[in-house]
Amino acid sequence: MVSRTTPRWLRWPDPEPGARLAFGADYNPEQWSPDVWAEDIQAMRTAGVNIVSLAIFSWARIQPTADTYDFGWLDEVMDLLHAGGIAVDLATATASPPPWLTTAHPEILPVDVNGATISPGARQHWRPTSPVFREHALRLVQTMAQRYADHPALTAWHISNELGCHNIYDFSDDAARAFRIWLRERYGSLDGLNAAWGTAFWSQRYSDWEQILPPRLAASHPNPTQQLDFKRFSSDALKDYLRAERDILRAITPDIPITTNFMVMGETRGMDYADWADEVDFVANDHYVLPGPQALDELSFSANLTGNIAQGRPWFLMEHSTSAVNWQPINVAKRPGELARDSLTHVAHGADAVCYFQWRQSAAGAEKYHSAMLPHAGTESEVFRAVTDLGATLGRLAPIAGTHRRPARAAILFDWTSWWTSEHDSHPSSRLRYRQEALDWYSAFLDLGVRVDVLPVAAPLDGYDVVVAPVLHVVPAALAQRLNAYVDGGGHLVTTYFSGIVDENDHVWLGGYPGALRDLLGIRIEEFGPLLDTEEVELDNGTTGTLWTDRIDVTDDRVEVLARYRTGNLAGRPAVTRRATDTGSASYVSTRLGQAGLRPVLAGLLDAAGVSSELPEALRGRVELTVRGGSDGGDGAEFWFVINRTDEPVDLSEVGGDVLGEPDGAVGPQSVLAARGVTVRRR
């Protein structure tokens, strides 16, 4: 069996010479009559499609009753796709159980925090810890694997779909039993659990494992460590299910790579994807643009983080949209150029596959107004023409396939445990948003034209001159030691309000805030100063703070105060500090400055660390630069992706390198980048 830590990419059927990027979509032929299938294959070839994800929501069609299977239609579609030169990422079809299963076994349905059973009728209506669901689902996986193991179109296995999108937190009795097993493995004894959970508070001490429940709706705030451990357990329960499907597939089809689609985007937080990454042969991700002033930056942030979850290796963009989605309050169509720009931004951050939901826009069902590669308007449409143009562009960009992301000199640390814990109830402020703070720092880097990597918190910090750790709330002793060693080794650390406060059990580090980072930063805070929604404070560097303040006392004479509060109760006190060591530094930002306010602060910190932009000054903030290059068999070339962040053309005459294949967005093509355009330069 292949080691789970060995990365593998798509196994292309009948490999053609040379590298290629994958291009395609989810394909749902079961929604259409067979006479449409041949039309689909022809249109896919026109668009340049070379891969589709198949059978994702097909369980009810494949297994219409508990005792019968119908594979004839799927056999035909697999054969048609292979004849058309289109590879298949075949789903295990377990994402949504069919009505016969939920009718016969309603005990597989999830239970919400209030104790109500979630009814079928949508999707993902199953408990990750249900032994009954697992029995039926894994039988289907085994049957699928045995049937299609030798099919020439099979290029990868697609486990379930968006695991945890709708069923991450299940409070059922099945979940309670599994939670107790997980806790026994984590703590070993009830004494260990009681100590970790601080059960002396509110008379919560447990004397028997059977007394422990998930954090269901309680009269007041549930135990904070119980909440944190249930989040950890819930991510692990889905990971365990992922492993169960994977192990069956690997036993039957050891040469076929396996993946599942993560959802690194927006506020999707329940699954610790950095912890899941080694369970699959290659990382895949779904991403949809979220409206707002930082929409493009959020897309880039998510793609960047996905690329680093994949440890810089190529990854698979499994789903995004050609235009409007259907699940936002107002679903706005993409403007000219945005389809290609959004896709190529993912490629810039390491995606070697660009796929959409879905191929043909549905005529019925909950997602019938969700855009697709082939829209309701058909092939004679702007969307299909844009899709076809992108397919041609990706064909010309084939030389980048297999290249890795080139690390930047700066990094932003991202920590799921801090995300979960910093937004618990009964905290100084319920307004804190962990990911938004991280995104604001990312936008500030983009505004300054400085490349930055978004790293899982456990990633090595070697080679990074500057590391920003926003709201690093949970800092176990080992992490504190890593950060101290990083600064002692010449690194420049930047962190923010509500960082270093608790250990891995959500217990406060005593002696004053910021707890585990107090000595490293050379400051001490006795009490938090969260701000009301209507409050803001001015700093003497011209910026404005919201959400939070800290009453900082400087405890180390090496600390330099970079900015002070000018207004409010803390007027005259430090707001931004920097403690220099012989070769490194540790800085602290005590208020939420937002994208604009962080820009001058970050510029000063980068300058002190000797980190600057690789872009000409006139382009900084107007374009995003991402670099790919280097692979096991590469020629050492660098590929600069230059992405226009504006709605105006940008002059690229100062950017060197040869335009790679003249992709869409390069107007001129050497000197002008169109509004919302992307160009790739080989250097």
N, C-alpha and C positions, 0 to 999 in steps of 0.2 A: 504493500500500500504506500502511496506517495505521502511523504511527511507533510503535515499540515502547515509547516513553515516554509515549504518550498513554493515560491511563486511560479505560476504558469499562466500563459495567455491563451487566447482562443486557439483551438485546434481546427484550423481552416480545412474544409474538405478539398481534396485535390489542390494542394497549395500551388499558387502561381509564383513565379520567381519575383523577388523584390518585396519590399514592405508595402503595407496598405493600412489605411484607417477604415474601421468598420462604420457603416452608415445604415440606419434602418429605423425600426419602430416595433412596438408591440403589434402583433397581428392577430386579429380575432375573427377568423373566417367562419366560425360557428354562428356569427350574427348574420351571415349572408348565405344566399343560395349558391350551390356549386357553380352555376353559370357565371357568377361574378369572379370566381377565383382566378380564372385564366386572365381576365381583364386586370386583376390586381398584379399578377406576375409581370405582365407586359408593362404596366405603369411603373412598377418598381424598377424594372430594368431601365426605363426612360429616365427615372430620377437618380439612378446610380446606386440604388439600394443593394447591399450585399449581405445583409443579415437581418433577421427578424426574431423577436421573442414570441414564442408560440405556446398556446394552451394554458395561459396564466389563470383564466377563470373558466376552465372547461370541465371541472369535476363532474357536474351534473350531466354534461353531454357524454363524457367518456364512460361514466358509471351511472346509468339512468336509474338503477335499483341496486340494492345491496348485493344481489347475486348475479348481475349482468354487466357486461362491458360492451361498448361500441367504439371500436378503434378504426372502423372502415373510413370514416371521413378524415380522421387525422392521418392515417396512412396515405390517403390520396393527396392531402395538402403537403405533407412532407415530401412526397415524390415530385409534386409539381414544383415546389420550391427548389429542390435539388436540380431538377432539369433546367430551371431558370437561372442556375448559378448563384442561388441565394442560400446562405448558411442558416442554420436554425439553433438558436439558444432556447432549448426546450424546457419549459416550466414543468414542475412536478404537479401542478394543477391543484395544490392543496390549500390555496389561499382562502377559499370560501367553501365551506361544506354544503352539499346539496340538501334540498328540503327533506328528502327521505331520511337523511341521517339525523337532522335536528328534530324531526317528528318522532323517530324511534328512540332517540337518545337526547332529550332536552337537557340532560345533565352536562353536555359539552358546552353549553352556552355560558358566556361570561356573566359575572355578577358585579354590579357597580358598588361604589362606596356606601350607598344607602341600603344595600341589600337587595336591590331590584335586579331581576334577570333581564339581560339584554336580549331582545327578540331577534329572530332572523328576519331577513327581508332586505338587507343591504349587503355587506361583505365583512369578512374577518370575524364572524360571530362564533368564535371558538376560544376555549381556555388553553393557554400554553401548557398548563399542568394537568390537563385532563387525560387520564390513561385511556379512556374510551375513544376520545378524538385521535389520540396518537395511534391506537391500534388500527383504526380505519385509514387514517392518512398514510401511515407507513406501509400498509398493504398496497395502497395505490402507488406509492413511490416505487416499491419493488416491482409491481406489475409494469409500470411505465419503463423502468430501467431495463427489465428483461426484454420487453418488446422492441425497444429502439436502440439497444446497445450497439448494434452493428449497422444502423442506418447511416448512409454516407453523408446525409445533410447535417447530422448532429455535430455541433461544434462546441457546445457548452451546456451545462445544466443550470437551470434557473430555479433555485429553491424558493418555494412559496411565492410571496410578493409583498414587499414593504412590511416585513415582519414588525408588528407592534404599532402599526399606523393607527389602528382602532381598538386594539385589545392589549395594550401594554400593561394596564393595571387591572387585574382581576382579583376580586375580593371573596371568591367562592370558598367553599370548604376544601375543594381540591387544592386551591392556592394556599390555604391555611396549613394543610398537611405538608405541602412541599416547602413552605416557608420555614416550618419548624425543622425540617431536615437540613435545609440550607443553614439555619442558625446553629444547629448542632455542629455542623462541619466548620463553621466560622469560629465559634467560641469554645467548643469542646465541653463546656459545663454551664449549668445555670448560674453558678457564681460568676463565671466570666461574662455571661450575657448581662446579668444584673449590674455588674460594674460598668460595662460598656454603655448600657442604656440609662444609667443613673436612676435606677428604679427606686432609690430611697425617696425620691421626690414624688409627692402625691400618692404615697402608699402603693406604689406599683410593683413592688417586689414579687417575682414569680417563684413558686415553690414546686411547679411541675410544668414540663414542656407543653402539655396539652392546654395549659391556660393561655398560651400565647396565640394571638390572632393578628391578621393583617390590620393596618391602621384604618379600620372602618369608621364611619361617621360616629363621632364621640360627642359627649356633652360640652367639651371644651377642646383646647388644642391637644392633639395626640402627642405622644412622646416623640421629641425631635429625632432621636437616634433610631427609634422604631420606624419613623417615616423614611429616614435615609437608608436604612437597611432594606426596607421594602422596595425602594427604588433600585438598589443594587440587585436584590433578589429578582425583581421583575425583568431587568435587563439580562440577568444570568439565565432565567427560566426560558426566555426566548432563544438565547444563545445555545442552551442545551437542546432545545427542539431543532434548531438549525443543525447542530451536530448529528442528531439522530437521522435526519434525512440525508445529510452528507455521507455518513458512514455507510448507509445502504447503497448509495450511488457509487461510492468509491469501491465497494466490494464487488459490484457487478460490472462497472465501467471504469476501471482504474486509469485509463488513458484520457478520459474526458474531463476537462477542468470544470470546476464548480464555483458558482457565485450566488449571491442574493443581492437584491437592490436595497442599499442603505437609503436614508433620507436626511442627508446633511443639508439642512435648509431651515431658515427661520427659527421658529420656536419649537421645532421637533426635537425633544430633549430626552425622551425616556430610555433610549437605547445608547449604551456607551460603545460607540462604533470603533473607537480606538482599541477597545478590549476585544471586539469581534473580528478585527481585520485578519488575524492569523488563522481564522477558521475557514477561510475561503481561499481559492487559488488566485483570484484577482478581485480587487475591490470594484464594486459597481455602486453607482449613486443615482438617485432621482432628485431633480431640482426644478422648482417652478419659481418664476420671478414674482417677488412680493412688491406691490405698488408702494410708492413713497419716494422721497428725495434720495434715499440711499439704495434704490433698487439694484442698480448695476453694481455698486460696491458690495452689496450683500451677495449677489451672484458670484462675484469674484472671490469674496471671503470664503464662501462655501466650497467653491471649486479648489481654492488654495488649501483649505483644511482637508478636503477629500484627498488631494494629492499627497499630503503629508501623512494622513492615515495610511495611504498606500506606500509610505516610505519613499516617495519620489519616483516610484515605478509607474508605468502606464496603468490607467484605470479606465473603467467603462461607464460612460454617461448613459444610463439605461433609459431614463425618461426625462424629457422636458417638453415644452410646448412650442408648436410652430407659431401660435398666436394666442388668442384668448383662452383662458381656462373657464370652468363652470362653477367653481366652488367659492369664489370671493364675492363680497356683497355687490360689487360692480365689476364686470369682467371685460376689460378693455383690450381691444385688438392691438397687436404689435405694429409699430410704425415701420416704414421702409428702412431696411438695413438692420433692424433689431433681430430678426430671425437668425441671420448669419453672425452678427456680432455676439449674440448670446451664446450660440453654439461654439464659436471659435474661442471665446473666453475660456470655456471649459477645456478646449484643446490646449490652449496656452498653458493651463495649469496641469497638464499631464494626461488628459483624456485621449485615448487612442480609439475610442468608439463614440459616435454621436447618434443617439437614438431618441425617439419621441414616443409619447403616448398621443395618439396611436397611428397606425397606417391609414385606415379608412375611417372617416368620421361616422359615428353611429347614427342610425336613423331612429333608434328607440333607446330607452333606458336613462339612467341618471346622468350620464355623461354625453348625451347627444349634442349638447352645445359646446362641448370641449373641442378645441381645434385639433386638427390632425394633418398628416402629410398630404393626404388626399381629402379635401374638404367636401362638404355637401355640394359645392359648386362644380366639383369635378376637376379634370385636368386643365380645363380652360379657366384658370383662376390665378390671381396674383400669388396666393400662397403656394400653389403647386409649382409655379414658375420659380419662386424663391427657393423652394426645396430642391428643384432640379439644378439651379445655379449652385447651391451649396454642395450638392453631390459632386458636381464638377470641380469645385474648389478643393474639396477634400481629396479628390483624386490627384490633383496637382500637388497637394501637401504630403503625399505619401512618403517623401524622404524623412519626415520627422517621426514616423511611426517607430516605436521602440526606444526613442530617446527619453531621457529622464529629465525631470525638473532640475534646473541648476539652483542650488541653495543661494539664498540672499545672505547679506551680512547682518540682518536684523530679523527678529522673530517675535511673534505674539504667542504666548502660551494659552492653551485652551484646555479647561479641566471640567469634565462632566460632573464630578463630585462637588466642586465648588458651585457649578451652575445649579445643581439640585438643592444644595444646602443653603446657599446665600439667599434663596427666594422662599425659604420656609416661612410658615406663619410665626407669630409672636417674636418678630424681629424689630429692630429700631425703625425700619421703614418697609412698607409693603410695596413701595414704588420702584425699588431697585430691580433692574433688569440686567442680568449678567451678560447675556449675549449682545445687548445693545451697547454696553460699555466697550466690549471687545471690538465691535464693529466700528464704533466711533474712532478708536485708535487706528484701526485699519484704514478708514477713510482719511485720517490725518496723514498717514504714510503715503497714500495715493496722491493726496493734495500736494505733498512735497516732492513727488516723483521718485520716492525711495522704495525699492523692492523690499518686501517683508514676507516671511513665511509664517503661516499659522500652524503651530505645532501642538500635537497632544502633549499634555504636561509631562508625560514620562519619556518623551523623546530626548535623545542626547543634545546637549547644548554646545558641544564642541564646534568651533568655527564661527559661532555667532558673536559679533562684537556687542550687540545690544539685544536684550531680551526684555520685552514688556509683559508683565503678568497682571492684567487687570482683574480686580476683585478676586484675587487668589485667596478665597475665604478659608478653604480647608488646607492646612499645611501640616502634614505629619512630620515627625522629627527627621525622618530620612530625607524628605523634600527640603526642609530647612537647611540641612547639611549640604545638599546638592547646590542650593542657591548660594550659600556662603562660599562653597568651594569655587563656584562659577565667578563670583566677584573677586575672591582672593587670587584667582587665576588670571585676572585682568579683564573680566567681563563687566559690562555695564547693565545693571538690573534696574528696571522701572516697575513700580507697583502702585496700587491705588488704595483708596478708602475701602474699608471692610475686608482687608487682606490680612492673612496670617492670624486670624482670630481663633480658630478652633483646630483641634486635631482630627484624626480620622474617625473618631467616635462622636464628633460634634460637641466635644467638651472644650470649654474656653481655656486657652493658655493664660494662666494667671500672672499677675504682676503688672498689668497695664497693656494696652494695645500699642502696636499691632502684633502682640503676642510673640509668635515664633520668629517674627522678622524684626522685632524691636531693636535688638542690638545691632543687627546688620544695617538697619536704616539710621540708627543713632537718634531715635526719637521715642517719645513716650506720650500716650494719650490716655487720659483717665476716663473720659466719657465721650460717647458719640454725640454728634450734633446734626441729626437729620433735619432737613428743611421741609416746611409745609409746601403744598403745591403752588401757593401764591408767592413763596419767598424765593429770593435769589440774593447772591452776594457778589460784590465787585472785588476784583483783585487788583493790585497795584501795577500789574503788567497789562492792564486793559481788557482782560478777559472777565467773563461772568460765570459764576458757579451756581448750580442748582442741585437739588436732591439731598445733598450731604455736605457736612463740614466736620472737621475734627479740631479739637483744642490741643494743638501740638506743643509739647515741651521738648526742646533740643537737649539731648543728653550726651552728645559727643562733640568736642570742639572742632572736629573735622567736617561737621555738617555746615553746608552753605544754604542759606535761605534764598531760593530763586524767585519766590513771589510771596507776598503777604496779603492777607485780607485787608481791604480798604474800607469796607462797610460791614454792618451787622455787629453781633455781640463779640465777634472775634477780631474786630478791627485792630490791625497792628501785629497780629499773631501770624506765624508761618502758615502758608497754604501749600507751597511746593518746596520740597527740600531735596538736597543732594549731598550724600556723604561720600567723599572721595577716599579711596584707599591708595596704596602705592601705585597700582596700575589700573584698578577698576573703580566702580562706584555703585551706589545703591540710592535710588531716588524714589520719592513718594509724592503722589498727587492726592490731596485730601478732599477734593470736591469733584462733582461731575461737571466738566467743562464743555462737553459736546465736541462734535467734529471741528467746528471753527475755533473753539477755545483751546483745543489740544494742539492745533497746528503750530503756534509760536512756541509753546512749551516743548513739544517734541523736536522742533527745529533746533532749539538750544541744546537739548540733551544729545541729539545726534551729532551736532557740531563738536560738543565736548568729547564725544567718543570717536570722532574722526570718521564718521559715516556720512556719505553724501550721495546724491543722485547720480546715476549713470547717464541721465538724459541731459540734453542741452537745456539751459535755463528756460528758454521760451516755451518748452514743451512740458515742463513740470506742472503737474496738476491737470493738464489738458488731456494727457494720454496716460494709460497704464502700460508699463513695460513688464513683460514676463519672459524668461529665458528658458529654453529647453536645449539639451545637448548632452551627448555622451550616452553610450549604450554598450552592451557587451561586444557588439560588432561594429560600433560606430566609427566615423572617420575623424572625430574630434571637433566637428563643426558646431557652432552655436547658432540657434535659431531665435531671433528676437521677434516676439509678438508685440506689436504696437497697436493698442486699442484706443480708439477715440472715445473719450468720456463725455464729449460735448455734442451739441447739435449743429456745430459749425465745422467747415473744412479746416484741416490743420496742415501747416507747412512742415514737411519732413526733410527738407533739403539738408539739414545738419545731421541726419541719421544715416550712418554708413551701411554698407552691406548690399548684397544683391537681393532684389525682390524675388521671393520664392514662388514661381509659378503664377505671378500676377493674380493673387486671389481677389475675390470681390472686395470692394472697399478701397483698393489702391487705385486712385484716379490720377492719371498723369503718365505712368504709374509710379515714377520714381520720387516725386516731390510733394504730392498733395494727398492727404488721407481724407476721404469723404466723411461727412457727419455720420456718427455712429458706425464708422468703418473699422476694419482690422486689416493690417498688412503684416506679412512675415518676411523678415530679412535674414538671409544666411550670411554669417560672419565668420 
